[in-house]
Amino acid sequence: RFLPCKQAETGAIRMKEAGKKLIPESGDDSPVSDLEDSEMDADVPYFSDVESLILEMDLDPTDHDFHLNRKVPSYPYEETKRTIVRLEQGARSCLQRDMTSRGALAMLYGRHLKYYIRKPQVLVGRSTEDNAVDIDLSIEGCANKISRRQAVIKMEEEGGFVMKNVGRSSMWLNGSSVGSGQVVSLCSSCLIEIKGMSFVFEMNERCLKKK
């Protein structure tokens, strides 16, 4: 490891002085002749010369290499992103064809539940002996904490969909809270969360365009 310039020069001077003390100055008793000593000193470079050589070296990458290295890591990421986009487009096209073939205006689905919405208005909640709903969320899982009448999904005249929370507890739409009595607009691929259960809402774009 390189030492700071001043420390290295100081160390070199001390080593040089220590070497002089070990080698006698008299010509007869010296184990190395003056000629050999001068040749050895000539072969060893000074610290200042080595430092200057390093400082003069071009250690920075060229502009071409710099931009090339920046593009290489981003290439796999761009390919992965394009692949994901193509898969999403393919999945959305399959959903649109599925809804069209079943005459559905929209669809609400989770891990176990899949409901094709064919009516302009549907009631979402928990079915009981004395309470029937269009979309029974108990199919998805434990729905004891969900209101029997949790939400109403309604198609508007211009073709869009809205959802009204008619239950006592809050719901979540794309991470935003939907309080009791609140009405929100729905869009394709929006995420609806009710008491820990997640559902995706999809609209049949082809059917809505015809209307």
Phi and psi in degrees as a GROMACS rama.xvg file:
@    title "Ramachandran Plot"
@    xaxis  label "Phi"
@    yaxis  label "Psi"
@TYPE xy
-70.2099  140.277  PHE-2
-93.1012  159.886  LEU-3
-56.44  153.613  PRO-4
-56.3865  -49.6257  CYS-5
-65.8782  -40.5969  LYS-6
-66.5241  -39.9575  GLN-7
-66.0515  -42.9603  ALA-8
-64.677  -39.3961  GLU-9
-64.0271  -42.5166  THR-10
-64.0481  -38.8325  GLY-11
-64.6792  -40.1517  ALA-12
-64.6196  -42.4845  ILE-13
-64.6312  -40.7636  ARG-14
-65.1828  -36.5934  MET-15
-67.8192  -41.9401  LYS-16
-66.1651  -38.3269  GLU-17
-64.5126  -35.7573  ALA-18
-66.2619  -36.3396  GLY-19
-65.3832  -35.5275  LYS-20
-69.6481  -32.3895  LYS-21
-75.7222  -26.7337  LEU-22
-103.327  118.062  ILE-23
-62.5587  150.551  PRO-24
-82.5736  -19.9538  GLU-25
-70.2639  140.183  SER-26
-68.5136  -35.1084  GLY-27
-73.7988  -40.2252  ASP-28
-85.2638  -10.66  ASP-29
-71.5938  131.255  SER-30
-73.289  -16.882  PRO-31
-122.473  134.716  VAL-32
-72.6891  162.412  SER-33
-63.3856  -35.2301  ASP-34
-66.5142  -45.0672  LEU-35
-65.3725  -37.1072  GLU-36
-63.4266  -41.2823  ASP-37
-68.3337  -35.8612  SER-38
-67.3492  -38.7809  GLU-39
-65.5341  -41.3375  MET-40
-63.5537  -33.9606  ASP-41
-70.562  -29.4533  ALA-42
-77.7061  -26.5463  ASP-43
-86.55  118.714  VAL-44
-75.3691  151.671  PRO-45
-76.3342  154.593  TYR-46
-60.202  -40.2089  PHE-47
-63.0606  -34.7708  SER-48
-68.6532  -41.7818  ASP-49
-65.2301  -40.7027  VAL-50
-62.8329  -43.2515  GLU-51
-63.4558  -38.7546  SER-52
-63.5752  -41.8699  LEU-53
-67.0068  -41.3233  ILE-54
-66.1971  -28.953  LEU-55
-81.5563  -13.806  GLU-56
-72.7036  143.876  MET-57
-90.8961  92.2804  ASP-58
-92.6322  -10.6256  LEU-59
-78.4922  142.028  ASP-60
-69.6555  150.974  PRO-61
-69.8597  163.369  THR-62
-61.1792  -36.1432  ASP-63
-64.7455  -45.9994  HIS-64
-65.1573  -36.6909  ASP-65
-64.4731  -47.0183  PHE-66
-69.5589  -32.614  HIS-67
-65.6673  -42.7665  LEU-68
-66.6864  -29.5735  ASN-69
-72.4499  -32.5525  ARG-70
-78.3778  -30.5757  LYS-71
-61.9839  -49.2202  VAL-72
-66.0206  -29.3292  PRO-73
-78.9516  -17.1861  SER-74
-63.0861  -50.9827  TYR-75
-61.0175  -34.8483  PRO-76
-65.3043  -43.2699  TYR-77
-64.6199  -40.0349  GLU-78
-63.6711  -42.9332  GLU-79
-63.7967  -40.8725  THR-80
-63.9635  -41.7829  LYS-81
-65.7485  -37.2333  ARG-82
-63.9324  -42.5055  THR-83
-63.2651  -41.3298  ILE-84
-62.2791  -42.7547  VAL-85
-64.3859  -40.3205  ARG-86
-64.9311  -40.7979  LEU-87
-64.3264  -41.4463  GLU-88
-64.6073  -40.0964  GLN-89
-65.3395  -42.0857  GLY-90
-65.4622  -39.7552  ALA-91
-66.077  -38.1015  ARG-92
-64.976  -38.8958  SER-93
-63.525  -41.9  CYS-94
-63.5295  -40.9526  LEU-95
-63.3906  -43.1495  GLN-96
-66.1246  -38.9129  ARG-97
-62.9338  -45.8284  ASP-98
-66.3877  -39.3759  MET-99
-64.5343  -42.1031  THR-100
-65.6303  -24.8322  SER-101
-100.597  4.29099  ARG-102
66.5126  31.9852  GLY-103
-95.5147  141.544  ALA-104
-81.0629  -31.0979  LEU-105
-160.2  179.155  ALA-106
-149.099  141.675  MET-107
-122.798  124.611  LEU-108
-142.453  151.99  TYR-109
-129.969  -145.687  GLY-110
-76.0166  -34.4065  ARG-111
-120.71  -28.6449  HIS-112
-91.4021  136.146  LEU-113
-142.246  117.018  LYS-114
-125.932  125.777  TYR-115
-90.6916  118.994  TYR-116
-86.2322  110.691  ILE-117
-109.089  -11.2835  ARG-118
-103.82  154.448  LYS-119
-64.9308  -19.3838  PRO-120
-145.44  133.105  GLN-121
-133.966  151.202  VAL-122
-103.994  129.934  LEU-123
-109.418  133.562  VAL-124
175.306  -142.841  GLY-125
-127.438  119.83  ARG-126
-75.8091  139.115  SER-127
-133.293  -177.462  THR-128
-63.1156  -35.5624  GLU-129
-107.995  10.9614  ASP-130
-143.67  115.256  ASN-131
-107.697  137.715  ALA-132
-126.676  161.339  VAL-133
-74.3054  -46.1075  ASP-134
-113  106.863  ILE-135
-89.6334  108.981  ASP-136
-73.6896  -11.9211  LEU-137
-67.0508  -16.9697  SER-138
-65.7724  -30.9581  ILE-139
-73.8013  -34.741  GLU-140
169.963  -156.792  GLY-141
-66.388  114.083  CYS-142
-118.787  28.5179  ALA-143
-63.6019  -32.0931  ASN-144
-86.7576  -5.3957  LYS-145
-86.7075  140.073  ILE-146
-65.5812  150.106  SER-147
-63.166  -35.2003  ARG-148
-117.564  96.3328  ARG-149
-94.4897  -44.1139  GLN-150
-155.881  157.584  ALA-151
-121.624  125.276  VAL-152
-104.844  122.516  ILE-153
-129.144  140.837  LYS-154
-90.7184  131.04  MET-155
-86.405  166.967  GLU-156
-63.797  -34.7643  GLU-157
-80.3347  -2.89457  GLU-158
112.1  -15.2815  GLY-159
-81.782  176.249  GLY-160
-122.933  145.746  PHE-161
-128.165  158.141  VAL-162
-130.17  132.117  MET-163
-114.991  130.532  LYS-164
-82.7239  109.282  ASN-165
-105.459  5.45919  VAL-166
-92.305  178.696  GLY-167
-82.3609  -32.7399  ARG-168
-95.0484  160.172  SER-169
-76.814  154.914  SER-170
-118.694  175.032  MET-171
-133.075  133.55  TRP-172
-123.134  112.583  LEU-173
52.0447  40.107  ASN-174
87.2567  -5.33663  GLY-175
-104.308  138.639  SER-176
-71.3777  139.746  SER-177
-120.736  104.82  VAL-178
-75.6977  170.13  GLY-179
-61.8171  130.039  SER-180
86.1834  -6.36158  GLY-181
-83.098  143.284  GLN-182
-114.064  132.417  VAL-183
-132.406  153.58  VAL-184
-84.9054  142.812  SER-185
-107.222  149.284  LEU-186
-135.346  166.774  CYS-187
-62.6494  141.768  SER-188
66.5699  20.4242  SER-189
-79.6823  150.853  CYS-190
-102.318  123.003  LEU-191
-111.624  125.624  ILE-192
-119.797  129.262  GLU-193
-133.815  110.615  ILE-194
50.1942  48.8394  LYS-195
84.9866  -6.19602  GLY-196
-101.727  137.333  MET-197
-113.066  138.65  SER-198
-136.572  150.868  PHE-199
-113.779  134.376  VAL-200
-106.286  130.132  PHE-201
-126.828  136.426  GLU-202
-100.83  146.597  MET-203
-84.0323  95.0753  ASN-204
-61.6355  -37.3081  GLU-205
-64.5433  -43.7201  ARG-206
-67.7633  -39.5951  CYS-207
-68.3449  -33.3556  LEU-208
-66.5638  -36.2477  LYS-209
-65.6461  -34.7211  LYS-210
